Amino acid sequence: QQKVQQSPESLSVPEGGMASLNCTSSDRNFQYFWWYRQHSGEGPKALMSIFSDGDKKEGRFTAHLNKASLHVSLHIRDSQPSDSALYFCAASEPGGSNAKLTFGKGTKLSVKS
Amino acid sequence: EAAVTQSPRSKVAVTGGKVTLSCHQTNNHDYMYWYRQDTGHGLRLIHYSYVADSTEKGDIPDGYKASRPSQENFSLILELASLSQTAVYFCASSDTGAVNTLYFGAGTRLSVL
């Protein structure tokens, strides 16, 4: 069973709209979460991490973590065509290592102008 | 910005042939990683290294070898390439082994025919 599950598989939003991506872990030990973004033809690039319950905001991006439900979401406000990419959620245990980081399958976001 | 360079960017190999993928980083990072990306599977760790002349197995090491001749360079070797190894391969680096930002290269698209 995939330990880190992302939904939806793909998402299309209009330019200027809000995109909401979801990630859930089936492993209760996974409490640290990362979001990576991968543009077509490029390698993934870290967007943000979240380790505590609640919201973390970085510019147009807001991550929300609920440790009780092992659910993390990423919200992109005022979506731009340049936000079109594959978004990965990754999870690990607190104090874990990068070698034990588990990635989800990704959500493909398309922002239509 | 951290820099991880992979070569070649794409390669076509024959079944049973030997393939070497190369990675060079200028980040002065101790840790380097090789991941494989397949549609529907996200990113999976093949091998990693935390010091020159030493490598560790990741989650899917079968059919792959790795070599870390120096801090800057990390290679992935397919001694007998198989059709199932057709994928995009990413190299990454991080300054420590603890969960922190991974810096990825642009990837190598490998097609085994």
Boltz contact constraints between the chains, C-beta under 6 A:
constraints:
  - contact:
      token1: [A, 32]
      token2: [B, 99]
      max_distance: 6.0
  - contact:
      token1: [A, 42]
      token2: [B, 106]
      max_distance: 6.0
  - contact:
      token1: [A, 43]
      token2: [B, 90]
      max_distance: 6.0
  - contact:
      token1: [A, 43]
      token2: [B, 104]
      max_distance: 6.0
  - contact:
      token1: [A, 43]
      token2: [B, 105]
      max_distance: 6.0
  - contact:
      token1: [A, 43]
      token2: [B, 106]
      max_distance: 6.0
  - contact:
      token1: [A, 43]
      token2: [B, 107]
      max_distance: 6.0
  - contact:
      token1: [A, 44]
      token2: [B, 104]
      max_distance: 6.0
  - contact:
      token1: [A, 46]
      token2: [B, 101]
      max_distance: 6.0
  - contact:
      token1: [A, 92]
      token2: [B, 99]
      max_distance: 6.0
  - contact:
      token1: [A, 96]
      token2: [B, 99]
      max_distance: 6.0
  - contact:
      token1: [A, 97]
      token2: [B, 97]
      max_distance: 6.0
  - contact:
      token1: [A, 98]
      token2: [B, 94]
      max_distance: 6.0
  - contact:
      token1: [A, 98]
      token2: [B, 99]
      max_distance: 6.0
  - contact:
      token1: [A, 99]
      token2: [B, 48]
      max_distance: 6.0
  - contact:
      token1: [A, 103]
      token2: [B, 42]
      max_distance: 6.0
  - contact:
      token1: [A, 103]
      token2: [B, 43]
      max_distance: 6.0
  - contact:
      token1: [A, 104]
      token2: [B, 42]
      max_distance: 6.0
  - contact:
      token1: [A, 105]
      token2: [B, 40]
      max_distance: 6.0
  - contact:
      token1: [A, 105]
      token2: [B, 42]
      max_distance: 6.0
  - contact:
      token1: [A, 106]
      token2: [B, 42]
      max_distance: 6.0
